[in-house]
Amino acid sequence: METKINHSDWENYIVKHRRYFHQHPELSYQEVDTQQYIISELSSFSSISVQKIARTGLVCDYEGDTSRPLIALRADMDALPITESTNLPFSSIHEGRMHACGHDAHMAMLLGVMYYCEKNRPDLRLRFIFQPSEENNFNDKKGWSGAKRIIEEGGLKNVRAVIGLHQRPNFPSGTLGLQSGAVMAAAMMFELEIIGKSSHAGAEPEKGIDSILIASDWVQSIQSIISRRISPRATGVISVGTINGGEIANVIADQVKLTGTIRTKDPDTREIILKEIENINLSFEMRYGCSLKWKILQDVPLTHNDDNLTQIISTAIKKQMPDVEVLKNMDMMAAEDFSFYGQNIPAFFGFLGTAKTIKVSQYGLHHPKMDIDESAMIVGTKYFLQSAHAVSSFFKNRCK
């Protein structure tokens, strides 16, 4: 990959933008200033067109060679409702908001690719997707996260393949994770409302239906699904994240609401878990005389890497970036709505190690002290470029 830009200037460009994004985090579907910042930055790029999409996202096209297939590169934009405690000089200026997942770095790396394209004009056709709302689907009327909305609004039109990347602060800096198959879990966010009956908790507890007691029994019961109803060779997680109920110490609570998440790596395990929860809910209504209202709030499919793209990209990285260590064990039980893209076109999702130290205790994703080694971002930027070159050439040659 030849370049007409100074390597140090290229790295500084990426770092500068990452620090701006980090200092100005915005939550899902609230990335208005982030969107405008990117538009402003690209206003001087004559080779790239810019279009708003998915409320607060962007689709930007580079047409270096119109005879080539269109390849999409994606970065997510949103931050998390977490109060930062890194003490960085460019820490979040917004209390209770932080780029604790590294989306600031993802956007900066994508800008780094665009900077390269503007200066070098490679023979490629690229679509840069700045996607909002990966973390949640706040305030979306249809309950769609950003990837789903990008797709529904035509963001993948004419695209032959899509490539993504996620930084990993607990893996050695500058390493890449490239593997086929399932690389991130399918995830469901659920809500359970337990409706019982109030009574005096001291004088007449027998006249009530105790929603708090039922909730505690329900939380214990669903864990037996993992330990006794699915194979130990399968992968499944059920976690309850919130429990809210009751108003006063001496009154039996008539209502409790729980929320949580279910993670799986294969469809069969998912169906077993859902069926078992349905059975538990029915049995609880009969046993306690309560009413249970079960709802799936968000359903994100498995992130699965296309086998052909895995081979193409892995070969290209090995050849063009021989000094970069490639790992094959960086899959995780976190979920990513990048998975929606892969349900429509061939998709590949890689990982970039960004650990600041070699200590095992490096703060992980979604931690208020999460930070990255910024020098790793140039590796991620080159990964995007080399992957795009290789995949573009593959599809072009196949169509001849």
Helices and strands as residue ranges (DSSP letters): H 7-23, H 32-42, E 48-53, E 57-63, E 70-76, H 103-120, E 125-131, H 146-152, E 159-168, E 176-177, E 181-184, E 186-195, G 205-207, H 211-224, I 225-229, E 236-245, E 255-264, H 267-288, E 291-300, E 303-305, H 307-320, E 326-327, H 339-342, E 347-353, G 374-376, H 377-398
